[in-house]
Amino acid sequence: MKYSLSRRYFLKSASAGVSGILLLSKCGNNIISKWHFFTDSEAADIEAMCEQIVPADNDPGAKAANVIYFIDKQLVSNYITHQETYRKGIIGLNETSRAMFGNKFAKLSWENQYQVMLALESGKAKGETWKNFSPAIFFKLVRDHTMQGFYGSPHHGGNKDYVSYRMLGIDTPIVIGQNRYHSKI
């Protein structure tokens, strides 16, 4: 049996499909999310932690470098073993934030966020979560992932526009196999 598909019918069908996808993406975060691992609330908390670790000053910080997207992407691939640590750590982070300042971490002032970060780093953070889980280990993990996302290759989701390389005044690294050389023979 032979099917005949006109170009006009194909274009109409394809555009209807694309329009449907675009419409669904605007209907709510539960259908299509910009996150691979985090919820919006979790991403806000981790992004605030990352910005505390690499704050913007004369140069862009972790937020401008899209470090949160690096971490989110890695948590469903290379860092999959750290998913539980992040889930528990975010709960503990917010328990500490509420115990110290009455609000979740992402909603605290810069100075109060800094105080919570000091409590995590020192291992003296308050909250039920920390009775069976080290706040210092969570802090170190987020710190390490923040640095990797800030200083690593943009190919992995962070260091948007090579902000860290520009800050350091170094050239964009050459990726072997991706460059195209033209000889003048």
N, C-alpha and C positions, 0 to 999 in steps of 0.2 A: 504494500500500500504506500503510495507516495503522497507526502504532505506538501502543500504549497504555502509558503509564508512570505507575504509581501514585505518589502522594506518598510512601508508605512505602518503596517500592523506591528512589526517588530519594534519600531521606534516608539509607538504609542504604548505598547506593553512595557517596554523597558522604562520609559519615563514615568508610567504609573507606579511601577515597582519602586523606583528611586524616591518618588514623592511620598509613597507610603512609609518607607524607612525614615525619611526625614521628618515626617509628621509624628511617627511613633517616638522618635528620639526627643521630641519636644513635649511629650505627654507626661513625663515623670521620670525620676531617677531609677525607679524600680524596673523599667523596661530596658533601657540602655543607659549604662553608667559610664562616666569618664574614668572610673577607677576599676582596676583589675582585682584588687584585694581590699582596700579600705572602703569604709563608708564615708560619706561627706564629713561627718563629725570626727571620725578617727583621723582622716586626712588633715583636718584643720588643726587638731592637737599635735600631730607629728610635724606638720609644716611649721607650727609655732616653735616646737623644740628645735628643729633644724635651723630656724632663723636665729634662735638664741645661740646656737653653736657657731654659725657663720653669719653674723649680722651684717646688714648693709651699712656702709659708711660712705667713704668717697667712691667705693666700688660696690657693685651689686653683691647681695648676700645669697643665702641658700634659696630663698623664695624666688628671686629673679632668675636663679640658675636652674629652676625646676627640679630641685633635689627631691621633692615629694614624689614626682612622677618616676624618678629613678628608683626610689625605694619601693614604690607601689609595683612597678614592673618587675623588679627583681624578686619580690615576695611571692610571685607566682611562677618563678623559674629558678634562678640560681640560689635564692635565699629561702626557698620553700620550707626548710627546716626551722626557720625563725618565725613562722607565722604565729605559733602559739605564744611565743615570747612577746611579740607585738600586741596580740590581743590582750593578754594578761597585763602587760606593761601599761597599755593605754588605760585600762580600768584602774590600775594602781596610781597612775599619773593623776587621774581625775579625783580619786579618793584623797590623795595628798593635797591637791589643789583646793578641794572643798574643805578639808580639815584645816588648812592654813589660812585660806582667804575667801571661802564661801562660794566659789564658782569653779566651773570647769577650766582647764588649763588654757585653752585657746581664747577664753574671754577675760583672762586676767591682764592686768597692766604689765608692761615690759618688766618693771622692777619686781613685781610679784612672781612673774614667770621665772625670773632669774633666781629668786629665793627657792622656788620649788626645784629648779635644776640643781642648785647646791645641795638640797636635801637628798635628791636622788643620787647624785654623784658620791656623796659622803656615805651613802647606805643607811641614812637615818630618816628616811621618808616615812610619813605616817600613813596608815591605811591597812585594812584587813589583807589585801592582796600581798603585801610585803612580808607577812608572817611566814609564808612558804616560798617566797620568790625574792631574789635580791634586786633592790632598786638600782644598785650600782652596776649590776650586770646589764640591766635594761638600758641605763644611761649610756654605758660604754658601747653597746650594740648600736644604738641610734647615733651616737657620736661617730663611730666608725663608718656606718652607712652614709651619714651626712658627708663626711670627708670624701668618701669614694664617689658619691654623686656630684659633689662640687668640683673635684679635681679630675675626675675620669673623663672618658670620651663621651661626647654628646650622643654618640651612637647608642648608648645604653640608657638614655632617657634623661640624664641630668646635664649639668654644665652647658646650659642653653647658650648658644652663640659663643661658646668658648670663653665665658666670662672669667673663669679662673685663670686661663692662659693669658688673657689680656691684662688682668690684674697683676700677674707676675711678670709681664713683659716678655713672655716667651712665644715663639712661633707655634702655630698649630702643628701638631705632630704629623709626620708623613705616614700614611697607612700603606704599607707595602701591598701591591696588588690592586690598589684602587686608583693609583695615579696614572695618568696618560702622558707618556713622554713623546716628544716630537723631536726627532733628530734633524739636524741641518746638514744633510749629506749632499 
